[in-house]
Amino acid sequence: MTASATVHLLRHGEVHNPERIVYGRLPEYHLSETGRQMAELAAAELARRAADGARIVWLGASPLTRAQETAAPVSRELGLPVHTDERLIEAGNWFEGLHVDRRELAGSPRHWPKLLNPLRPSWGEPYREQVTRMAEAVKAAAVRAVELGGDGAEAVLVSHQLPIWILRRSIEGRSLPHDPRSRQCNLASLTSLELPDVHAPGRPRIRYTEPAAPLYPGVIQLPGS
């Protein structure tokens, strides 16, 4: 018997980062005030869908502060506990903790070996490894949602731009190396994966929405944040 599920990949809201550091997996990078408003808008959208009949029964989140803070209003609005999942964490990055610009790259020979292979990429966690862990997290959440809510149940997983986007590119059969400026994974956006059968292989249908779009004007975004 087939059992379908939908897994919503929610990117965290804007982070307070006035120095424009590549914060990666560093702890204690909190949402900005605007980021908190973004999280509230995403939570309100999910609550609206639940009120319209969506059976959202599972909530998971990356262990990083910004993801946990984004998950908090979703937890409140849907009445779900937050289940921390290490597989949803940000991609590892050599440049973590640095403000990266041309001067930093050109003036620090220690960085040069990390720039040799953008196809892997050589400066961080390989794209294929990100796809593997994210796909595992999605599959586990989908199965758990069906266990709790039956056929057609839904889950929300709070993660980060690059892991979400690289999983989407893999699902769509596109090359994993890409221009970061081309990513369709805005702050507090929802990349929804509709799985036709959680127990069988198959390509999910993808839907993308931006509940926090009214707050985007004036927000500075760093690729990979």
C-alpha positions in Angstrom: 0.0 0.0 0.0 1.4 3.4 -1.0 1.6 6.2 1.6 2.3 9.8 0.4 3.8 12.6 2.5 4.9 16.2 2.1 8.1 17.5 3.8 8.5 21.3 4.0 12.1 22.4 4.1 12.0 25.8 5.9 15.1 28.0 5.7 15.9 30.0 8.8 15.2 33.8 9.0 17.7 36.6 8.8 20.6 36.4 11.2 22.1 39.3 13.2 25.5 39.5 11.5 26.6 43.1 11.1 30.2 42.1 10.4 29.1 39.8 7.5 31.0 36.8 8.9 30.7 33.4 7.3 29.1 31.9 10.4 28.6 28.4 9.1 28.3 26.0 12.1 29.4 28.5 14.7 27.1 28.7 17.8 25.2 31.6 19.1 24.4 33.4 15.8 20.9 34.5 16.6 18.0 35.7 14.4 17.8 39.5 14.0 14.6 41.2 14.8 13.6 41.0 11.2 14.6 37.4 11.2 12.2 36.7 14.1 9.4 38.4 12.1 10.2 36.2 9.2 10.0 33.1 11.3 6.6 34.3 12.6 5.3 34.8 9.0 6.5 31.3 8.1 4.8 29.8 11.2 1.6 31.7 10.4 1.6 30.3 6.8 2.0 26.8 8.1 -0.7 27.3 10.7 -3.0 28.6 8.0 -2.4 25.5 6.0 -3.1 23.3 9.0 -6.3 25.2 9.6 -7.2 24.4 6.0 -6.7 20.7 6.5 -3.0 20.0 6.2 -2.0 17.3 8.7 1.4 18.6 9.8 2.5 16.2 12.5 6.3 16.4 12.7 8.8 19.2 13.2 12.6 18.8 12.9 15.4 21.4 13.0 19.1 21.8 12.6 20.8 22.1 16.0 22.2 25.6 15.1 20.8 28.6 17.0 19.2 30.3 14.0 17.3 27.2 13.0 16.1 26.4 16.5 14.9 30.0 16.8 13.1 29.8 13.5 11.5 26.5 14.6 10.2 28.0 17.9 7.1 29.9 16.5 6.3 26.9 14.2 6.3 24.7 17.3 4.1 27.2 19.2 1.6 27.6 16.3 1.3 23.9 15.5 1.6 22.5 19.0 4.5 20.3 18.0 7.8 19.6 19.8 11.0 20.4 18.0 13.1 17.3 17.2 16.7 18.3 16.6 18.3 16.5 13.7 22.1 16.8 13.0 21.5 15.9 9.4 19.9 19.2 8.8 22.9 21.3 9.9 24.6 23.9 7.7 27.4 22.7 5.3 30.9 22.7 6.7 33.0 25.6 5.4 36.7 26.3 5.6 36.0 30.1 5.7 33.8 29.8 8.8 34.4 32.8 11.2 35.9 35.0 8.5 34.7 38.0 6.5 35.5 36.8 3.1 36.4 39.2 0.3 39.0 39.4 -2.5 41.6 40.9 -0.1 41.2 38.1 2.3 41.5 35.5 -0.4 44.4 37.0 -2.3 46.4 37.9 0.8 46.2 34.6 2.7 48.1 31.8 0.9 46.6 29.3 3.4 43.3 29.7 1.6 44.5 28.9 -1.9 44.5 25.1 -1.7 40.8 25.3 -0.6 39.9 27.1 -3.9 41.3 24.5 -6.3 38.2 22.5 -6.9 34.8 24.3 -6.9 33.1 21.2 -8.2 33.6 19.3 -5.0 33.8 22.0 -3.4 37.3 22.0 -2.0 36.5 24.7 0.6 33.8 22.7 2.4 31.6 19.7 2.8 31.2 17.9 -0.5 27.9 18.5 -2.3 27.2 14.8 -2.6 27.5 14.3 1.2 25.1 17.1 1.8 22.6 15.5 -0.6 22.9 12.2 1.2 22.3 13.4 4.7 19.5 15.8 3.7 17.8 13.0 1.7 18.0 10.7 4.7 16.5 13.4 7.0 13.7 14.0 4.5 12.9 10.2 4.2 13.0 9.7 8.0 10.6 12.7 8.5 8.2 11.5 5.8 8.1 8.0 7.2 7.5 9.4 10.7 4.8 11.7 9.5 2.9 8.8 7.9 3.3 6.8 11.1 1.7 9.6 13.1 -0.8 11.1 10.7 -1.4 8.5 8.0 -1.4 8.8 4.2 -0.9 12.4 3.2 0.6 13.6 6.4 3.2 16.4 6.5 6.4 17.4 8.2 8.5 20.6 8.6 12.3 20.5 8.7 14.2 23.7 9.5 17.5 23.9 7.7 19.9 26.2 5.8 20.2 27.6 2.3 22.9 25.5 0.8 21.8 22.0 2.0 18.2 22.7 1.0 19.2 24.1 -2.4 21.7 21.3 -3.2 19.1 18.7 -2.3 16.6 20.4 -4.7 19.2 20.5 -7.5 19.8 16.7 -7.0 16.1 15.9 -7.1 15.7 18.0 -10.3 18.7 16.2 -11.9 20.8 19.4 -12.2 24.5 19.8 -11.8 25.4 20.2 -8.1 28.1 22.9 -8.7 26.3 26.2 -9.2 26.5 30.0 -8.9 25.3 30.8 -5.3 23.6 33.9 -6.7 21.2 31.7 -8.6 19.7 29.9 -5.5 16.0 30.0 -5.1 16.0 29.5 -1.4 15.3 32.8 0.3 15.1 33.6 4.0 12.2 31.8 5.8 11.2 30.2 2.5 9.5 26.9 2.1 10.7 24.3 -0.3 8.0 21.6 -0.2 8.7 18.1 -1.3 5.6 16.0 -2.2 6.6 12.3 -2.0 4.2 10.0 -3.8 5.2 7.0 -1.7 7.5 7.2 1.3 8.4 3.5 1.0 9.4 3.5 -2.6 11.9 5.5 -4.7 10.4 8.3 -6.8 11.1 11.9 -7.6 9.1 14.3 -5.4 7.1 17.1 -6.8 8.6 20.4 -5.6 6.7 23.6 -4.6 8.4 26.8 -3.5 6.9 29.7 -1.5 8.1 32.8 0.3 5.9 33.6 3.3 8.4 36.3 4.4 8.7 38.1 1.1 7.3 41.4 2.4 10.3 41.6 4.6 13.0 41.0 2.0 13.5 44.7 0.8 16.7 46.1 2.4 17.8 42.7 3.8 21.5 41.8 3.1 21.9 38.2 2.3 25.2 36.3 2.1 25.3 33.2 -0.1 25.5 30.1 2.0 24.1 31.7 5.2 
